[in-house]
């Protein structure tokens, strides 16, 4: 009887080629810095691989997808529509290992930008609510993942410049209206 249980457990633990790809992509992402192999494997069970064609839009400003993404392959761009001119402007590129949709996940809100594929891309897609619930139930993983997300958001803010610059830009824009 024990041999039978071991065989069932072994079959259960076997991973498909797709499962192994997801684990590998997660292990290389900024999201999983500092996590153990077991923690990464647990997170991988929530991921679904999706594929975008060149110029395909992942989501648009104002969309509520309820999803969080980690880029596995390819390249995407972040676009935003200027509230003053209605022109679409490219903010930055997104590369393998980068996260998308973390603000909408944390705030349980809509996306603030448009994301489009520059070239064919694959992404790991997570249901935000299920991922957050898992992080709450596994505090060691949750603390590390949220710390990593904080670092990601912080680096993006630094990329934008000093926060006070944004205040002056908004004041100048209002004065020119």
C-alpha positions in Angstrom: 0.0 0.0 0.0 2.8 2.4 0.8 4.4 1.9 -2.7 1.1 2.8 -4.2 0.9 6.1 -2.2 4.4 7.0 -3.2 3.6 6.4 -6.9 0.5 8.6 -6.7 2.4 11.3 -4.9 5.2 11.1 -7.4 2.8 11.4 -10.3 1.0 14.3 -8.6 4.3 16.1 -8.2 5.4 15.6 -11.8 5.5 18.8 -13.8 4.7 19.2 -17.4 7.1 21.0 -19.7 4.8 24.1 -19.5 4.9 23.9 -15.6 8.7 23.9 -15.7 8.8 26.9 -18.1 6.5 28.8 -15.8 8.7 28.0 -12.8 11.8 28.9 -14.7 10.4 32.3 -15.8 9.2 33.1 -12.3 12.6 32.2 -10.8 14.1 34.8 -13.1 11.6 37.5 -12.4 12.1 40.4 -10.0 8.9 39.3 -8.2 10.5 36.2 -6.9 13.9 37.6 -5.7 14.7 36.0 -2.4 12.1 33.2 -2.6 12.9 29.5 -2.2 12.3 26.9 -4.9 9.3 25.6 -3.0 7.8 29.1 -2.7 8.3 29.8 -6.4 6.7 26.4 -7.3 3.7 27.3 -5.1 3.3 30.6 -6.9 3.7 28.9 -10.3 0.5 26.9 -9.6 -1.5 30.2 -9.9 0.1 31.2 -13.2 -1.3 30.7 -16.7 0.9 31.4 -19.8 -0.6 33.8 -22.3 0.7 35.0 -25.6 0.5 38.3 -27.4 1.2 39.0 -31.1 3.1 42.1 -32.2 1.1 45.3 -31.6 -1.6 43.4 -29.6 -2.9 45.3 -26.6 -2.8 43.4 -23.3 -5.2 46.0 -21.6 -6.1 49.6 -22.0 -6.3 52.6 -19.6 -9.4 52.2 -17.4 -9.7 48.4 -18.0 -10.4 46.3 -14.9 -8.9 42.9 -15.7 -8.4 41.5 -12.1 -5.1 40.1 -13.4 -1.4 40.6 -12.6 1.3 39.7 -15.1 5.0 38.8 -15.2 6.7 39.1 -18.6 8.4 35.8 -19.7 9.6 36.6 -23.2 9.3 39.4 -25.7 9.0 43.1 -25.2 6.1 45.4 -24.4 5.5 49.1 -24.1 3.7 51.2 -21.6 1.5 53.9 -23.2 -0.5 56.7 -21.6 -2.9 59.2 -23.0 -2.1 62.8 -22.2 -5.0 64.5 -20.3 -4.0 67.8 -22.0 -3.5 66.8 -25.6 -5.2 63.4 -25.9 -1.9 62.2 -27.5 -0.7 58.7 -26.7 2.8 58.8 -25.3 5.2 55.9 -24.6 6.4 55.9 -21.0 8.8 53.0 -21.1 9.6 49.5 -22.3 8.8 46.3 -20.4 11.1 43.3 -20.7 11.3 39.7 -19.4 11.2 39.6 -15.6 9.2 42.8 -15.3 5.8 42.9 -13.6 2.6 44.5 -15.0 -0.6 45.4 -13.2 0.8 45.5 -9.6 -0.9 48.8 -8.8 -4.3 47.7 -10.0 -3.8 44.4 -8.1 -2.8 46.1 -4.8 -5.4 48.8 -5.0 -8.1 46.5 -6.6 -8.7 49.2 -9.2 -8.5 49.8 -12.9 -5.3 49.9 -15.0 -3.8 53.4 -15.5 -1.9 52.7 -18.7 -2.2 50.8 -22.0 0.2 47.9 -22.5 1.0 46.7 -26.0 3.4 44.2 -27.4 6.3 45.6 -29.3 7.1 42.0 -30.6 5.5 38.6 -29.9 5.6 38.1 -26.1 4.6 35.6 -23.5 3.4 36.5 -20.0 2.5 34.7 -16.8 -1.0 35.8 -15.9 -2.2 35.6 -12.3 -5.7 36.1 -10.9 -5.1 39.0 -8.5 -7.5 38.0 -5.8 -6.3 34.4 -5.7 -2.6 35.5 -5.7 -3.3 38.0 -2.8 -5.2 35.4 -0.9 -2.3 33.0 -1.2 0.1 35.7 -0.1 -2.0 36.3 3.0 -2.2 32.6 3.8 1.6 32.2 3.4 3.1 35.2 5.2 6.8 34.3 4.5 6.1 34.4 0.8 3.7 37.3 1.0 6.2 39.6 2.8 9.0 38.8 0.3 6.7 39.3 -2.7 5.2 42.5 -1.4 8.7 43.8 -0.5 9.8 43.0 -4.1 6.8 44.8 -5.5 7.6 47.8 -3.3 11.1 47.9 -4.7 9.7 47.7 -8.3 7.3 50.5 -7.7 10.0 52.6 -5.9 12.4 52.2 -8.8 9.7 53.3 -11.3 9.0 56.4 -9.2 12.8 57.2 -9.2 12.8 56.7 -13.0 10.0 59.4 -13.2 12.1 61.9 -11.2 11.7 63.6 -7.9 8.1 63.6 -6.7 8.0 67.4 -6.3 8.8 67.7 -10.0 5.4 66.1 -10.7 3.7 68.8 -8.6 5.4 71.6 -10.5 4.6 69.9 -13.9 0.9 69.8 -12.9 0.9 73.4 -11.8 2.6 74.5 -15.0 0.1 72.5 -17.1 -2.8 74.1 -15.3 -1.3 77.6 -15.9 -1.1 76.9 -19.6 -4.7 75.9 -20.0 
